[in-house]
């Protein structure tokens, strides 16, 4: 779902940055790398403590980081 939000907005993002549209593509790559790192970190923690605890902690964490 995150890609569906970023890709249509790339031209607007590029305009906001004052750059050509291809220059905004690293933003999408950075987002995907962040998702991958988050999965690598949250996966083992969720497996060790049970998936219910992982889900309970992920919603507040994602909300907090989205506001930053």
Backbone as a printed PyTorch tensor [residue, N CA C, xyz], in Angstrom:
tensor([[[  0.8090,  -1.1910,   0.0000],
         [  0.0000,   0.0000,   0.0000],
         [  0.8540,   1.2570,   0.0000]],

        [[  2.0170,   1.1950,   0.5850],
         [  2.8380,   2.4050,   0.6520],
         [  3.2790,   2.8540,  -0.7360]],

        [[  3.5530,   1.9000,  -1.6130],
         [  3.9550,   2.2550,  -2.9730],
         [  2.7960,   2.9220,  -3.7020]],

        [[  1.5850,   2.4500,  -3.4520],
         [  0.4170,   3.0570,  -4.0880],
         [  0.2480,   4.5120,  -3.6660]],

        [[  0.7520,   4.8690,  -2.5190],
         [  0.6730,   6.2530,  -2.0680],
         [  1.8140,   7.0960,  -2.6300]],

        [[  2.9960,   6.5220,  -2.7510],
         [  4.1610,   7.2870,  -3.1950],
         [  4.2120,   7.5100,  -4.6980]],

        [[  3.9840,   6.4670,  -5.4820],
         [  4.2130,   6.5580,  -6.9280],
         [  3.3750,   7.6470,  -7.5970]],

        [[  2.0710,   7.7550,  -7.3380],
         [  1.3300,   8.8510,  -7.9880],
         [  1.7890,  10.2360,  -7.5510]],

        [[  2.3760,  10.3330,  -6.3840],
         [  2.8130,  11.6280,  -5.8820],
         [  4.2380,  12.0100,  -6.2470]],

        [[  4.9560,  11.1430,  -6.9640],
         [  6.3480,  11.4470,  -7.2990],
         [  6.5160,  12.7590,  -8.0730]],

        [[  5.6920,  13.0450,  -9.0760],
         [  5.8720,  14.3370,  -9.7560],
         [  5.6740,  15.5400,  -8.8220]],

        [[  4.7130,  15.4420,  -7.9240],
         [  4.4780,  16.5400,  -6.9780],
         [  5.6340,  16.6530,  -5.9840]],

        [[  6.1600,  15.5100,  -5.5730],
         [  7.3000,  15.5060,  -4.6660],
         [  8.5190,  16.1380,  -5.3410]],

        [[  8.7310,  15.7890,  -6.5970],
         [  9.8500,  16.3600,  -7.3410],
         [  9.6970,  17.8740,  -7.4790]],

        [[  8.4820,  18.3350,  -7.7380],
         [  8.2430,  19.7760,  -7.8160],
         [  8.5330,  20.4580,  -6.4870]],

        [[  8.1140,  19.8130,  -5.3950],
         [  8.3410,  20.3870,  -4.0710],
         [  9.8300,  20.4540,  -3.7400]],

        [[ 10.5950,  19.4770,  -4.2420],
         [ 12.0350,  19.4720,  -4.0000],
         [ 12.7940,  20.3260,  -5.0090]],

        [[ 12.0870,  20.7830,  -6.0490],
         [ 12.7330,  21.5710,  -7.0800],
         [ 13.6670,  20.7510,  -7.9520]],

        [[ 13.3420,  19.4890,  -8.1490],
         [ 14.1880,  18.5610,  -8.9000],
         [ 13.3690,  17.9080, -10.0060]],

        [[ 14.0200,  17.2850, -10.9920],
         [ 13.2740,  16.5280, -12.0040],
         [ 12.6780,  15.2620, -11.3960]],

        [[ 11.5970,  14.7310, -11.9720],
         [ 10.9340,  13.5530, -11.3870],
         [ 11.8370,  12.3550, -11.0890]],

        [[ 12.8110,  11.9960, -11.9340],
         [ 13.6610,  10.8480, -11.5740],
         [ 14.4650,  11.0660, -10.2870]],

        [[ 14.7060,  12.3150,  -9.9170],
         [ 15.4630,  12.5860,  -8.6980],
         [ 14.6650,  12.2600,  -7.4420]],

        [[ 13.3530,  12.1380,  -7.5590],
         [ 12.5160,  11.8180,  -6.4040],
         [ 12.4010,  10.3130,  -6.1710]],

        [[ 12.8760,   9.5040,  -7.1000],
         [ 12.7600,   8.0590,  -6.9540],
         [ 13.5240,   7.4930,  -5.7590]],

        [[ 14.6570,   8.0620,  -5.3410],
         [ 15.3160,   7.5370,  -4.1380],
         [ 14.4420,   7.6110,  -2.8830]],

        [[ 13.4520,   8.4850,  -2.8860],
         [ 12.5400,   8.5520,  -1.7420],
         [ 11.7760,   7.2340,  -1.6070]],

        [[ 11.3530,   6.6790,  -2.7440],
         [ 10.6380,   5.4020,  -2.7240],
         [ 11.5840,   4.2910,  -2.2860]],

        [[ 12.8200,   4.3060,  -2.7890],
         [ 13.7880,   3.2870,  -2.4040],
         [ 14.0700,   3.3560,  -0.8980]],

        [[ 14.2020,   4.5570,  -0.3670],
         [ 14.4440,   4.7220,   1.0560],
         [ 13.2720,   4.1890,   1.8710]],

        [[ 12.0710,   4.4220,   1.3970],
         [ 10.8790,   3.9060,   2.0760],
         [ 10.8970,   2.3860,   2.0970]],

        [[ 11.2150,   1.7680,   0.9690],
         [ 11.2490,   0.3090,   0.9000],
         [ 12.3630,  -0.2670,   1.7700]],

        [[ 13.5100,   0.3900,   1.8100],
         [ 14.6000,  -0.0630,   2.6720],
         [ 14.1700,   0.0400,   4.1360]],

        [[ 13.4850,   1.1080,   4.4840],
         [ 12.9860,   1.2510,   5.8500],
         [ 11.9970,   0.1680,   6.2200]],

        [[ 11.1260,  -0.1850,   5.2850],
         [ 10.1880,  -1.2820,   5.5450],
         [ 10.9210,  -2.6000,   5.7330]],

        [[ 11.9440,  -2.8490,   4.9020],
         [ 12.7080,  -4.0970,   5.0080],
         [ 13.4590,  -4.1730,   6.3320]],

        [[ 14.0830,  -3.0880,   6.7350],
         [ 14.8100,  -3.0730,   8.0110],
         [ 13.8450,  -3.2640,   9.1760]],

        [[ 12.6920,  -2.6390,   9.0770],
         [ 11.6830,  -2.8230,  10.1230],
         [ 11.2170,  -4.2580,  10.2280]],

        [[ 11.0580,  -4.9230,   9.1010],
         [ 10.6590,  -6.3310,   9.1190],
         [ 11.7630,  -7.1930,   9.7110]],

        [[ 13.0170,  -6.8910,   9.3800],
         [ 14.1290,  -7.6590,   9.9280],
         [ 14.2420,  -7.4820,  11.4390]],

        [[ 13.9060,  -6.3070,  11.9260],
         [ 13.9750,  -6.0620,  13.3680],
         [ 12.7550,  -6.6040,  14.0940]],

        [[ 11.5790,  -6.4050,  13.5230],
         [ 10.3440,  -6.7890,  14.2130],
         [ 10.0640,  -8.2850,  14.1120]],

        [[ 10.5360,  -8.9310,  13.0540],
         [ 10.2700, -10.3620,  12.8810],
         [ 10.7810, -11.2160,  14.0230]],

        [[ 12.0680, -11.1400,  14.3500],
         [ 12.5690, -11.9430,  15.4630],
         [ 11.9490, -11.5750,  16.8170]],

        [[ 11.6870, -10.2870,  17.0140],
         [ 11.0620,  -9.8870,  18.2840],
         [  9.6540, -10.4550,  18.3860]],

        [[  8.9360, -10.4410,  17.2830],
         [  7.5830, -10.9800,  17.2790],
         [  7.6040, -12.4840,  17.4750]],

        [[  8.5650, -13.1530,  16.8580],
         [  8.6660, -14.5980,  17.0170],
         [  9.0300, -14.9960,  18.4320]],

        [[  9.8380, -14.1890,  19.0900],
         [ 10.2670, -14.5160,  20.4460],
         [  9.1740, -14.2650,  21.4750]],

        [[  8.3900, -13.2330,  21.2660],
         [  7.3990, -12.8760,  22.2800],
         [  5.9790, -13.2330,  21.8930]],

        [[  5.7820, -13.7170,  20.6880],
         [  4.4270, -14.0210,  20.2420],
         [  3.9140, -12.9080,  19.3600]],

        [[  3.1320, -13.2530,  18.3690],
         [  2.7060, -12.2550,  17.3850],
         [  1.7400, -11.2310,  17.9560]],

        [[  0.9670, -11.5860,  18.9680],
         [  0.0190, -10.6230,  19.5350],
         [  0.7580,  -9.4440,  20.1640]],

        [[  1.8740,  -9.7110,  20.8410],
         [  2.6500,  -8.6260,  21.4380],
         [  3.2600,  -7.7400,  20.3630]],

        [[  3.7000,  -8.3410,  19.2730],
         [  4.2760,  -7.5620,  18.1730],
         [  3.2630,  -6.6450,  17.5400]],

        [[  2.0470,  -7.1410,  17.3500],
         [  1.0040,  -6.2960,  16.7600],
         [  0.6150,  -5.1760,  17.7140]],

        [[  0.5980,  -5.4610,  18.9930],
         [  0.2010,  -4.4460,  19.9670],
         [  1.2200,  -3.3080,  20.0190]],

        [[  2.4840,  -3.6100,  19.7950],
         [  3.5080,  -2.5780,  19.8290],
         [  3.7220,  -1.8840,  18.5070]],

        [[  3.3340,  -2.5230,  17.4180],
         [  3.6320,  -1.9400,  16.1220],
         [  2.7370,  -0.7520,  15.7850]],

        [[  1.4900,  -0.7910,  16.1780],
         [  0.5790,   0.3140,  15.8360],
         [  1.0180,   1.6300,  16.4790]],

        [[  1.3260,   1.6680,  17.7800],
         [  1.8010,   2.9390,  18.3410],
         [  3.1400,   3.3800,  17.7550]],

        [[  4.0180,   2.4340,  17.4680],
         [  5.3180,   2.7860,  16.8930],
         [  5.1540,   3.3970,  15.5140]],

        [[  4.3240,   2.8010,  14.6950],
         [  4.1060,   3.3340,  13.3460],
         [  3.4230,   4.6880,  13.4090]],

        [[  2.5010,   4.8670,  14.3230],
         [  1.8330,   6.1570,  14.4640],
         [  2.8190,   7.2360,  14.8840]],

        [[  3.6770,   6.8980,  15.8220],
         [  4.6730,   7.8710,  16.3110],
         [  5.6450,   8.2460,  15.2150]],

        [[  6.1620,   7.2600,  14.4900],
         [  7.1440,   7.5650,  13.4480],
         [  6.5030,   8.2700,  12.2580]],

        [[  5.2330,   8.0440,  11.9970],
         [  4.5660,   8.7390,  10.8900],
         [  4.4080,  10.2140,  11.2020]],

        [[  4.3090,  10.5760,  12.4760],
         [  4.1580,  11.9690,  12.8460],
         [  5.4830,  12.7210,  12.8020]],

        [[  6.5840,  11.9910,  12.8150],
         [  7.9120,  12.6200,  12.8050],
         [  8.2920,  12.9220,  11.4320]]])
